[in-house]
Amino acid sequence: MTATRNPRGTEMRLGLFLGRSDGFCEWLSPHSRAEEHHRLAYSRDLAALAERGRFDLVFRADGLEINPSKLGRKATFGLEPIVHLAALAGVTEHVGLVGTLNTTFSDPYITARQFATLDHLSGGRAGWNMVTTPGSVKNFTNKEVLAHNIAYDRAEEFVRLAEALWTSWDADALAIDRTAQVYADGSKVRPVHHRGTYFDVEGPLNIPRSPQGRPLLAQAGISPVGKDFGARHADIIYTVAFRKDVARSYYDDFRSRVVAAGRDPEHVLIMPGVKVYVAPTRAEAVEMYHDLARGIDVPTGLVQTADAMGGVDLSGLDLDDKVPVERLDAIGGSQGQRGRPAMLRGLARDEGHTVRQLMELVLSTAGHGSIVGSPADVADHFADWFDDHAADGFNILPSNEPDGVRVFVDEVVPILQERGYVKTEYREGTLRDKLGLPPAYPA
């Protein structure tokens, strides 16, 4: 690819995925600092690298359950996102702090309060990745499994209620007027009186309007109902695409949904996840990838692959066998026909991927796209997708953490900066200001 300067004239957005799945057993490296994965010092060092590389965001995913039979050699992060990001708020200055919190097992009042608090503590850098979680019922008192459309109905009411709570304080309600002896103007703080299908909340929130008005909202829906939900509410969309043509199709489709929802598509950033295997030369990167692939724990990998495909039965198949079509057709249920599992089954059905290829794909990418190459290769890949309007930026899952993050920051980012894709300095202001997004609630 011929190196050119950024033709779009807008910045490429970069996010760093914290606590990613370690399917290739990268924790086995003596440089992985695996013993520190649950300590603040480790996360602090990653966040410092992200700020050095002028990343826009760090992203903390979440899960609500764990299966001991899947642990084995697989490193698993279990840190709770809000607590994790609140700790990082005190050791960072610019990078956005985006965390996942589900709308199925959470409470709108507590959620609104948590993210308003994080926004205050970080000086306006908080973001909420809104997800529905129809599984995981075994760890909660309410064991009802919500159908896909019901889960999104609940999410819709949840988010609208959170918005009402965030605006229950006017922006100027907190007076701190010592002369008049007025701390806050109670006439500018209002109950929300919410009586809905799923929630009954009086309000108001017991914390003043936060610096951004509300946190940045992120979402990762792939199904039609999920994409429509994101089009109505999200500022950032995390998506999955293994190929640029798929990413471009998603990009165009999603922006049309944003327009249909009455919003400006320029105010929504689409950021596919990408696993990055980068080394000084392409040959070294390929060798690193194959070294990691040779370390796959096959029994654990097969379980993860079957789950990632929505529960496809892989039993009795040789690694170099193709998955029988009848096993792919047997998948049903609320989750089986949507999102990432459907993409993986499509690769098995339409492109004839073998069990080995599917397992390597699942474990090497954590279900996302990937790039293996030199710093210039990675920069070219990012620029190609960005230039072709397949992405507004990327949520990066690094290999060989933390060394892979360091190589990306020190070797890839300078190339992107030289070509005008990535900023060299942060803007002042809140996360929304830094991203060039309009105020959440116009004055």
N, C-alpha and C positions, 0 to 999 in steps of 0.2 A: 504493500500500500504506500502511495506517495504521501509524505507528510505535508499536511496543509494546515493553515491556521483555521480556527473555529469559524465556520461559515454562518452559524446560527446567530451569533452575537449575544447569546445568553450563556450563563455559567452552567457547566456540568456539575450536578450535585453528587456528593459522595457521602455514603453512610457506612459505618463499620458495625458489623453484626457481632454482638457480644454473646458468649455462651452458646455457640453453634454446636450442632451435633458432630461428633468426631468419629465418623464411620470408618475412616482409614486408619484408626488407631495412631494418630499423630502424637498422642500423649506419650507414646513409648519413647520418643526422642528424648535424650538427656537434656535437651535445650527447651523442652516444652513448659517447664515450671509447673508441671501437673500438681505438685504438692501445694501450690499457692492458688489454684483456680478459684477457691472460695474465700480468698482474702482480699481486702481492699487494696493492698499494695499492687497486686497483679492487675486488677481492673484500672487502678489509677495510672499505671504505666501504659496500658493500652489506650486509655483516653488521652494521655499526654502525647502519644504518638499520633493519634487522630488529630489533635489540635495542631501538632507540628506539620502535619500534612494538609492542613486547612480543610479537613472533613467538615461537612455541615452537621452531621448527626452521628451519634452512637445509638444502636438499637438493641434493646434487651427483650428477647422473646420469652415465652413462658409455656409451661405445661403444668397440668394439674394432677398428674398421676405418674407412677413409675412402675414398671414391670421388672421385678428382680431377675427374671429369667433372661432378660435382654441386656443385662449389665455386662457380665463377663469382661471382655477387653474394651468395651465401649465407654469412653469418658462422657459423663452426663453432667451438665450444669443444672442446678436446681435453685439458684438464687431467686428470691422473689423480686420482681422488677421494680416496684415502687421504692422499696428499701434500698435496693442496689443503686438506683439512679439518684436517690436523695443523698447517698454517701458520695457519689461522684459529683454532685452539685457543688460540694465544698472544695473540690480539688481540681475543678476545671473553670474556665472563664468564658469560652465562646461556643463550644460545641453543643449542639442540641441533644437533649436527653429524652429519647422516645422509648416507651415501655408498653408491653402488651398487658391488657387487662380485659377479661372476658365479660360479656353482658349476660351470660346464662346463669352464672352462679354468684355474681356480684350484686351489690346494691347501689343504685344511682346516687343516693345522698353521700354515702361513704366515698364512692368513686370520684364524684365531683369535688369533694373535700380534699381527697388525696392529691389529685392533679392540680388543684388550685394551690395547695401547699407547696408542691414541687415547683410550680411556676414561680411562686414568691421566693422560695429559697434559692432558686437558680437565676433569679433576675430575668425571668421571662424566657426560659429555654426548654420548657416541658412539652412533651408530646405524648399522646395516647394512641396506641395501636388498638383499634376496636375490633374484637373478634367475637364470634359466637362459638360456643363449645358444647355441642350436643352430646359428646362423650363425657368421660370422667365422673359419672354420677356416683361411683362407688365411694368417693371421698366426701360426699356431701349429704346432708340430711334429706334434701329433696331429691328423690331418685327418679323423678319423671324425665324421660328422654323426649326432648322436644323435636318435632318434625322440622325439617329444614326451613320451611316457610314460616312456621311458628317462631322458631328461634330468631329469625330476622324481624318478625313483627315485634317481638319483645325488645330486640336491639333498637328498633326504630323509636319505640316509646322511651327506652332507656336513655338514648342520646338526646332526644328532645327535652326530656326532663333534666338531664345534666346541664344542657344549655340554659334552661330556665333558671336553674339554681345558680349558675355562674353569673347570670345577669340580674339576680335578685338584689344585688348591691349596684347602685349607679356608680359610674367610674369616679365621681367626686363625692361619694357618700362619706368617705373617711376624711374628716376635717382636720383633726389634731390642732385645734385652735385653742391655744393656752390662754390667750387674752379673754376670749369669750367663754372659756371653760367648756368647750364643746369637743368631745372626742370624735363623734360621728353623728351625722344627720339622720335620725331615724325615719324621717319622711322619705328618704331616698333608699330605704331598705324595705323590700316588700316580700310577703309570703308568696309562694307560687300556687297554693291551693290545687295541687295536682290530684285528680281522681281519674285514673285510667284503667285499662284492661288488666295490667300487670302490677301497677304501682300506685300507692296512696301516700303522698308526701305533702306536708304542709309548707315546709320551708319557713323563712329563707335560709340560705347557707350561712353558717356561722363564721365565715371568713370573707374579708373584703374582696372586691374584684381584683383579679390577679393582673400582672403586668401585660400579658397578651390578651386580656379579656377572657380568653379560654385557652387551654393548651392547643397546640397544633394537633390536628386529628389525622391519623393514618389508618389505612385499612388494606386488607389483602384478599378481598373476595374474588373468586374466579368464576363461580356460577353466575348465571344471569341475574338472579335476585341479589347476590352479593355485590355484583358490579353496579347495579342500580342503587343499592344502599350507599356504596362508596361514592358514586356520582353525586348523590344528594349532600353528603356530609364531609368527605375527606379532603384534606389539603395535600396529602401524599398517598400514593398507591404503591404498595409493595406487590410485585407480581412475579410470576414464574414463566420463563420462556427458555427453551433449549436452543432455539434457532431464531435468527434475526427476522425471518419472514413471519414467524408466529408472533414475535414481539411487536412487529410493525402492525400486524392485524389487530392485536389487542389494543395497541396505542390508539389507532384510529377509531376502533369500536368504543373504547372507553371515553374518549373525548366527545364523541357524538352523544353518549349518554349524559355527560356533563352538560352539554348544551341543552338537551331535552329536559334536564332538571332545572333549567333557568340560570345556570352559572356560567362563568367565563372559563373556558378550558385552559387558558393561560394561568389560571390561579390554582391548578391542580398539577402536581409533579408526579410523574410515573417513573418508578425506580425498580427495575427488575433486580432480583438477587443474582449474584454471580460468584462462584467459587474460583479463586485466583491461585494458580500454581505458577509462581514466577521465580526465575533464577537468572544469574548473569547472562547465560546463553540459552537459546531454545533447546539445544541438546541436553543441557543440564536440567532444565525444567522437565523435559520429557522423562529423563532418567529418574528424577525425583518422584514424578507421578507414578512411574512403574514400580519403583521401590516401595512406595506406600501401598500400591495395589497388591503387591505380593504379600503384604502383611495382613490382608483381610482374614478375619476369623469367619470361615465359611458358614458354620451353623448359625452364628449370630447374624451374619449378613443375610442369610436366607429368610430368617424371621423378619428382619427389618424390611427386606424387599417385598415380601408378601404383604406386610402391613401397609407399606407405602403404595402398593398397587390396589389398596382397598380390600384386602383379604383374599387375594387370589391364591388358590391351592397350588403350591410348588412342590408338594411332596412327591417323591419317587422320580423326579426329573433329574437328568444329568445336567451339569453346569452348561454344557454346550448344546443342550436341547432347546428348541423353541417352545414357548408356552402354548399348549393346545387351545384352539379357539373356543372350544366348549367350556374350558375353565375360565376364560375371560368373559364369556357370555353369562356365566353363572353368577356373576357379581351383581348384587342389587342393593336395596336399602337406601337410607337417606343420604349417606355420604358416598356410596359406591360409584355414583354416576357423575361426580362433579370434580372439578379442580385437578390437583396434582395426580391423584390416582387415575383419573381418566386419561391424562396426558401419558402416563407411563404405560397404561394398557394399550393406548394408541400406538406407541412405539413397538410394543410386542405384536400387535395385530397387523399394523400397516407397514412396518419396516422390518419385521421379522427378527427383532432383537432376541438373542438367546438369554437364558437365565443368567449366565455369567455377565453378559453385557448389561442387563438390567440391574444386577446386583452392584456392579462396578459403578454404574451411573448413579444409583441411589446413594451409595456410600461415598462416592467421590465428590458429589455436588450437594449433599443434604437436600436433594430434590430441586435444585436450581440449575441454571446453566453454568458453564465453566469455561475457562480459558487457561491453556497451558503454554507458556512461552517466556521469552525474554522480556525485559521492561518495555522495549519498543513494540514487541508483539502485543502486549497487554494494552499499551496506550493506543495502538492502531485499532485494536478490537473495540475499545471503549469509544474512540472517536468515530469509527464506522457506524456503530449503532446509534450514537448521538446524532451524527450528521444526517442519518436517514430517518430521523424521527421514529426510532424504535424505542427510545428511552430519553428521559430528561436527566437521568443520573443512574447510579448503581448502588445497591446495598451489598457491600463486599463481605464475603465469607473468606477469610484468609486461610491459606494452608500453613502448616508449621508455625502456629501462633506461639510466641509473639514475633519470632524472626521474620515470618512472612509479612507481617504488618510493617515491620521496619524496612524491609526491602521495597515494599510497595510505596511507602512514604518517601524513602530516600532515592529510589530509582525510577519509579513510574510517575509519581506526581510531578517532579520537575519537567518531564517531557510534556505532560499535559499542560503545565503552566507555560512552558515555552511556546506552545501552540495556541495559547489563549483560551483553553477550556476550563482550567481551574484557577481560582483566584489566588493571589499571592498574599493578601491580607484579608482579615475579617472586617465586615462592616460593623459599625456600632449598632446598639439597639437590641431588641428582642430577637428570638429565633425567627419570627415572621418577618421582621425587618431585614435580617441577614439573608433570608431566602427571597426577598423581594416580593413577598405576598402582601396583599392589602390587609388592613385591620380586620380582626374578626368581627367587630361590631362598630361600623362607621359612626362617627360622632354625629 
